[in-house]
Amino acid sequence: MREHYFLTMLQSLSCDSIDKYTQTMICLETTVLCHL
């Protein structure tokens, strides 16, 4: 539940203020954290 909220928040941020490279890095970090 918390992960879904976090991912939704990331997606809403990435639409406006985060460039593609930063967005990719955040997605990778999030994936790693979710799998720990």
PDB file of N, CA, C and O in Angstrom, chain B, residues numbered from 101:
ATOM      1  N   MET B 101       0.838  -1.196   0.000  1.00  0.00           N
ATOM      2  CA  MET B 101       0.000   0.000   0.000  1.00  0.00           C
ATOM      3  C   MET B 101       0.880   1.255   0.000  1.00  0.00           C
ATOM      4  O   MET B 101       0.675   2.179  -0.787  1.00  0.00           O
ATOM      5  N   ARG B 102       1.844   1.259   0.889  1.00  0.00           N
ATOM      6  CA  ARG B 102       2.740   2.410   1.001  1.00  0.00           C
ATOM      7  C   ARG B 102       3.586   2.565  -0.259  1.00  0.00           C
ATOM      8  O   ARG B 102       3.828   3.681  -0.719  1.00  0.00           O
ATOM      9  N   GLU B 103       4.034   1.443  -0.811  1.00  0.00           N
ATOM     10  CA  GLU B 103       4.836   1.496  -2.033  1.00  0.00           C
ATOM     11  C   GLU B 103       4.034   2.091  -3.186  1.00  0.00           C
ATOM     12  O   GLU B 103       4.555   2.889  -3.966  1.00  0.00           O
ATOM     13  N   HIS B 104       2.777   1.704  -3.289  1.00  0.00           N
ATOM     14  CA  HIS B 104       1.928   2.228  -4.360  1.00  0.00           C
ATOM     15  C   HIS B 104       1.772   3.741  -4.236  1.00  0.00           C
ATOM     16  O   HIS B 104       1.844   4.467  -5.227  1.00  0.00           O
ATOM     17  N   TYR B 105       1.560   4.204  -3.015  1.00  0.00           N
ATOM     18  CA  TYR B 105       1.447   5.642  -2.781  1.00  0.00           C
ATOM     19  C   TYR B 105       2.729   6.367  -3.170  1.00  0.00           C
ATOM     20  O   TYR B 105       2.700   7.430  -3.791  1.00  0.00           O
ATOM     21  N   PHE B 106       3.860   5.762  -2.787  1.00  0.00           N
ATOM     22  CA  PHE B 106       5.157   6.361  -3.095  1.00  0.00           C
ATOM     23  C   PHE B 106       5.394   6.438  -4.597  1.00  0.00           C
ATOM     24  O   PHE B 106       5.874   7.453  -5.103  1.00  0.00           O
ATOM     25  N   LEU B 107       5.061   5.372  -5.305  1.00  0.00           N
ATOM     26  CA  LEU B 107       5.234   5.357  -6.755  1.00  0.00           C
ATOM     27  C   LEU B 107       4.317   6.369  -7.432  1.00  0.00           C
ATOM     28  O   LEU B 107       4.722   7.029  -8.389  1.00  0.00           O
ATOM     29  N   THR B 108       3.097   6.494  -6.949  1.00  0.00           N
ATOM     30  CA  THR B 108       2.177   7.481  -7.501  1.00  0.00           C
ATOM     31  C   THR B 108       2.707   8.894  -7.292  1.00  0.00           C
ATOM     32  O   THR B 108       2.616   9.742  -8.180  1.00  0.00           O
ATOM     33  N   MET B 109       3.256   9.132  -6.121  1.00  0.00           N
ATOM     34  CA  MET B 109       3.845  10.432  -5.822  1.00  0.00           C
ATOM     35  C   MET B 109       5.018  10.722  -6.752  1.00  0.00           C
ATOM     36  O   MET B 109       5.158  11.837  -7.253  1.00  0.00           O
ATOM     37  N   LEU B 110       5.861   9.713  -6.980  1.00  0.00           N
ATOM     38  CA  LEU B 110       6.984   9.881  -7.899  1.00  0.00           C
ATOM     39  C   LEU B 110       6.502  10.213  -9.305  1.00  0.00           C
ATOM     40  O   LEU B 110       7.060  11.088  -9.968  1.00  0.00           O
ATOM     41  N   GLN B 111       5.479   9.522  -9.752  1.00  0.00           N
ATOM     42  CA  GLN B 111       4.972   9.755 -11.103  1.00  0.00           C
ATOM     43  C   GLN B 111       4.418  11.167 -11.250  1.00  0.00           C
ATOM     44  O   GLN B 111       4.633  11.815 -12.274  1.00  0.00           O
ATOM     45  N   SER B 112       3.717  11.640 -10.246  1.00  0.00           N
ATOM     46  CA  SER B 112       3.168  12.996 -10.309  1.00  0.00           C
ATOM     47  C   SER B 112       4.280  14.038 -10.310  1.00  0.00           C
ATOM     48  O   SER B 112       4.165  15.068 -10.975  1.00  0.00           O
ATOM     49  N   LEU B 113       5.354  13.776  -9.570  1.00  0.00           N
ATOM     50  CA  LEU B 113       6.496  14.686  -9.576  1.00  0.00           C
ATOM     51  C   LEU B 113       7.192  14.687 -10.928  1.00  0.00           C
ATOM     52  O   LEU B 113       7.555  15.740 -11.452  1.00  0.00           O
ATOM     53  N   SER B 114       7.372  13.503 -11.481  1.00  0.00           N
ATOM     54  CA  SER B 114       8.165  13.370 -12.703  1.00  0.00           C
ATOM     55  C   SER B 114       7.504  14.056 -13.897  1.00  0.00           C
ATOM     56  O   SER B 114       8.184  14.434 -14.852  1.00  0.00           O
ATOM     57  N   CYS B 115       6.204  14.215 -13.845  1.00  0.00           N
ATOM     58  CA  CYS B 115       5.501  14.871 -14.946  1.00  0.00           C
ATOM     59  C   CYS B 115       5.954  16.323 -15.113  1.00  0.00           C
ATOM     60  O   CYS B 115       5.955  16.849 -16.226  1.00  0.00           O
ATOM     61  N   ASP B 116       6.333  16.962 -14.022  1.00  0.00           N
ATOM     62  CA  ASP B 116       6.603  18.394 -14.073  1.00  0.00           C
ATOM     63  C   ASP B 116       8.079  18.747 -13.919  1.00  0.00           C
ATOM     64  O   ASP B 116       8.650  19.427 -14.771  1.00  0.00           O
ATOM     65  N   SER B 117       8.684  18.293 -12.850  1.00  0.00           N
ATOM     66  CA  SER B 117       9.926  18.928 -12.414  1.00  0.00           C
ATOM     67  C   SER B 117      11.175  18.060 -12.529  1.00  0.00           C
ATOM     68  O   SER B 117      12.290  18.550 -12.349  1.00  0.00           O
ATOM     69  N   ILE B 118      10.997  16.784 -12.825  1.00  0.00           N
ATOM     70  CA  ILE B 118      12.154  15.884 -12.854  1.00  0.00           C
ATOM     71  C   ILE B 118      12.467  15.496 -14.290  1.00  0.00           C
ATOM     72  O   ILE B 118      11.586  15.075 -15.039  1.00  0.00           O
ATOM     73  N   ASP B 119      13.723  15.642 -14.661  1.00  0.00           N
ATOM     74  CA  ASP B 119      14.109  15.267 -16.019  1.00  0.00           C
ATOM     75  C   ASP B 119      14.204  13.749 -16.159  1.00  0.00           C
ATOM     76  O   ASP B 119      14.105  13.008 -15.181  1.00  0.00           O
ATOM     77  N   LYS B 120      14.398  13.310 -17.392  1.00  0.00           N
ATOM     78  CA  LYS B 120      14.291  11.886 -17.681  1.00  0.00           C
ATOM     79  C   LYS B 120      15.352  11.070 -16.959  1.00  0.00           C
ATOM     80  O   LYS B 120      15.061   9.988 -16.450  1.00  0.00           O
ATOM     81  N   TYR B 121      16.567  11.571 -16.909  1.00  0.00           N
ATOM     82  CA  TYR B 121      17.647  10.848 -16.245  1.00  0.00           C
ATOM     83  C   TYR B 121      17.375  10.690 -14.753  1.00  0.00           C
ATOM     84  O   TYR B 121      17.512   9.600 -14.199  1.00  0.00           O
ATOM     85  N   THR B 122      16.989  11.785 -14.112  1.00  0.00           N
ATOM     86  CA  THR B 122      16.687  11.744 -12.687  1.00  0.00           C
ATOM     87  C   THR B 122      15.522  10.809 -12.410  1.00  0.00           C
ATOM     88  O   THR B 122      15.551  10.050 -11.442  1.00  0.00           O
ATOM     89  N   GLN B 123      14.503  10.858 -13.247  1.00  0.00           N
ATOM     90  CA  GLN B 123      13.350   9.984 -13.099  1.00  0.00           C
ATOM     91  C   GLN B 123      13.767   8.521 -13.167  1.00  0.00           C
ATOM     92  O   GLN B 123      13.299   7.702 -12.377  1.00  0.00           O
ATOM     93  N   THR B 124      14.642   8.194 -14.103  1.00  0.00           N
ATOM     94  CA  THR B 124      15.115   6.820 -14.243  1.00  0.00           C
ATOM     95  C   THR B 124      15.881   6.377 -13.006  1.00  0.00           C
ATOM     96  O   THR B 124      15.686   5.263 -12.518  1.00  0.00           O
ATOM     97  N   MET B 125      16.742   7.233 -12.501  1.00  0.00           N
ATOM     98  CA  MET B 125      17.522   6.890 -11.313  1.00  0.00           C
ATOM     99  C   MET B 125      16.624   6.660 -10.100  1.00  0.00           C
ATOM    100  O   MET B 125      16.847   5.731  -9.324  1.00  0.00           O
ATOM    101  N   ILE B 126      15.619   7.499  -9.941  1.00  0.00           N
ATOM    102  CA  ILE B 126      14.680   7.340  -8.834  1.00  0.00           C
ATOM    103  C   ILE B 126      13.916   6.025  -8.967  1.00  0.00           C
ATOM    104  O   ILE B 126      13.704   5.323  -7.979  1.00  0.00           O
ATOM    105  N   CYS B 127      13.506   5.700 -10.180  1.00  0.00           N
ATOM    106  CA  CYS B 127      12.789   4.446 -10.404  1.00  0.00           C
ATOM    107  C   CYS B 127      13.662   3.245 -10.051  1.00  0.00           C
ATOM    108  O   CYS B 127      13.184   2.287  -9.443  1.00  0.00           O
ATOM    109  N   LEU B 128      14.931   3.293 -10.428  1.00  0.00           N
ATOM    110  CA  LEU B 128      15.844   2.198 -10.107  1.00  0.00           C
ATOM    111  C   LEU B 128      16.037   2.065  -8.598  1.00  0.00           C
ATOM    112  O   LEU B 128      16.008   0.958  -8.060  1.00  0.00           O
ATOM    113  N   GLU B 129      16.230   3.172  -7.930  1.00  0.00           N
ATOM    114  CA  GLU B 129      16.407   3.144  -6.482  1.00  0.00           C
ATOM    115  C   GLU B 129      15.165   2.610  -5.788  1.00  0.00           C
ATOM    116  O   GLU B 129      15.260   1.824  -4.845  1.00  0.00           O
ATOM    117  N   THR B 130      13.997   3.041  -6.258  1.00  0.00           N
ATOM    118  CA  THR B 130      12.745   2.581  -5.685  1.00  0.00           C
ATOM    119  C   THR B 130      12.580   1.080  -5.863  1.00  0.00           C
ATOM    120  O   THR B 130      12.145   0.384  -4.946  1.00  0.00           O
ATOM    121  N   THR B 131      12.927   0.583  -7.042  1.00  0.00           N
ATOM    122  CA  THR B 131      12.825  -0.850  -7.305  1.00  0.00           C
ATOM    123  C   THR B 131      13.718  -1.640  -6.361  1.00  0.00           C
ATOM    124  O   THR B 131      13.304  -2.662  -5.814  1.00  0.00           O
ATOM    125  N   VAL B 132      14.940  -1.166  -6.172  1.00  0.00           N
ATOM    126  CA  VAL B 132      15.874  -1.841  -5.266  1.00  0.00           C
ATOM    127  C   VAL B 132      15.338  -1.838  -3.837  1.00  0.00           C
ATOM    128  O   VAL B 132      15.376  -2.863  -3.156  1.00  0.00           O
ATOM    129  N   LEU B 133      14.846  -0.701  -3.388  1.00  0.00           N
ATOM    130  CA  LEU B 133      14.322  -0.598  -2.029  1.00  0.00           C
ATOM    131  C   LEU B 133      13.118  -1.510  -1.822  1.00  0.00           C
ATOM    132  O   LEU B 133      12.972  -2.118  -0.762  1.00  0.00           O
ATOM    133  N   CYS B 134      12.267  -1.603  -2.821  1.00  0.00           N
ATOM    134  CA  CYS B 134      11.074  -2.446  -2.717  1.00  0.00           C
ATOM    135  C   CYS B 134      11.443  -3.924  -2.622  1.00  0.00           C
ATOM    136  O   CYS B 134      10.680  -4.714  -2.066  1.00  0.00           O
ATOM    137  N   HIS B 135      12.593  -4.304  -3.151  1.00  0.00           N
ATOM    138  CA  HIS B 135      12.986  -5.712  -3.173  1.00  0.00           C
ATOM    139  C   HIS B 135      13.848  -6.120  -1.984  1.00  0.00           C
ATOM    140  O   HIS B 135      14.162  -7.300  -1.826  1.00  0.00           O
ATOM    141  N   LEU B 136      14.233  -5.161  -1.150  1.00  0.00           N
ATOM    142  CA  LEU B 136      15.053  -5.490   0.013  1.00  0.00           C
ATOM    143  C   LEU B 136      14.229  -6.167   1.102  1.00  0.00           C
ATOM    144  O   LEU B 136      14.763  -6.514   2.155  1.00  0.00           O
TER     145      LEU B 136
END
